[in-house]
Amino acid sequence: MPDESPDFILFKSECQRWIDYFGLKEFAVHYSYESLKDAFARITYDVPSRTCVCKLNSDTDEANTNGRDIPKHAFHEVVHLLIAKLVNCAECRYVSYEEISAEEESIIRILENTVYRDLFKP
């Protein structure tokens, strides 16, 4: 498939939709259509530099992508980005309770301002 295959275009569009929805504007987002071992899609990120790459596997053929839910994979990868700062805190050797608590509250506020707002409108 060429770099701008319909699957890749859909994947980028869906990733961007969820990034916008959750307001994850602080990350510079890049996209890659490449061979991925043991994954249909993946995200890599670097929290200190606030960069990420949303990747879609280019090694799947047309017959194999028909059963794949590309929008769901895009959502899944963006949720990794949503919790990236919390994961980064957990991976640090020295992290304070306050840092973890701040990231936890940040995720909760995002979900309140998106999911709760959209599902439980007064």
N, C-alpha and C positions, 0 to 999 in steps of 0.2 A: 504494500500500500504506500502511496506517496505520503509525504509529510503532512499534507493537509487532507487526509482522508476524512470521510464523513464521520467516522467514529471519533477521530481526534478532535474535529471541530465541535462535535457534541460534548465531548469530555471537557474541553476548555470552557465552553459556554456554561456547562453545569457547575464546574468548579467555581467559576467567577460569580455565578448566581448565588451560591452558598457563601462565598467569601464576602460578597456585598451584603447578603442577608444578615450574617453574623457581625458585620462591621469590622472585619479583620484587615483594616486599611494600613496597619503599621508594618505589614510584611510586603516586601517586594516579591511579587509572584512571577515565576517563570514556568514555562511548560515544555515538556519533552515527550517526544514520540520515539521510544527506543525499546530495544530488547530488554525484558525484565525476566530474570530467572525466578520461577515459582510465584509469580504475581501477575494479576491482570492490570492492576494499577498500584501506584505507590506515591507517597509524598516524602520528600526529604526536606529538612529545614535546619537552619542555623539561627537559634534564638538571639544570641548576642548581635549578629549582623542584621537580624530581622529579614532574612531571605528564605525563600522556599522554592522547590521545584515540584510541580505536580506532573507525574509521569504516567503515560499510558503505554502498555505493552504493544509494540509494533509487530511482534512475532505471531500474533493470532491471525488466522485466516478468516475470510468472510463467513464461512460456515460456523466457525466457533464463536463469532461475536453476536450472532443472532440470538443466542440464549443468554447473553450477558446483559445485565441491567446497568448500562453505562451511567445513567443519572445516579443510581444508587452507589456505584463505585466512587463517583465524584463526590457525593455527599460524605461517604465514609472517609475519604482522604482529607477533606476539609475539616471534619471533626477532629482528626489528628492535629491539624493546625490550631484549632480552637483550644485544645488542651496542651499545646506545645510548651508554653511557658511553665505550666505546672509540672510537666514531665521534666523539663530542664531543671527546675528546682529540685525535684526528687533525685536527679542524677548527680547533682552537685555534692561534693564531699561535705562541705560545710554550708548548711542552709538553716535558717532560723524558722521557728514556728510562724513568726510574723510574715515571712516571705511566702510560705506555703499558704497561709490563711489569706493573704492578699490575692494570690492567684486564684484560689478557690472562690473567693467572693467575686472576682472579676468574671469568671465563667458563669457563675450564678446570675450576675447582673445581665450578661449578654443573653442568657436563656430567658430571663424575665422580660427583657425588652424585645425579644423576637418570638420565641415559641409561646410563652404564656400570653403575650399580647395578641398573637394571631389566633390562638385556640380558645382563649377565654375572654373574649371581648365582652365588656359589660353591656 
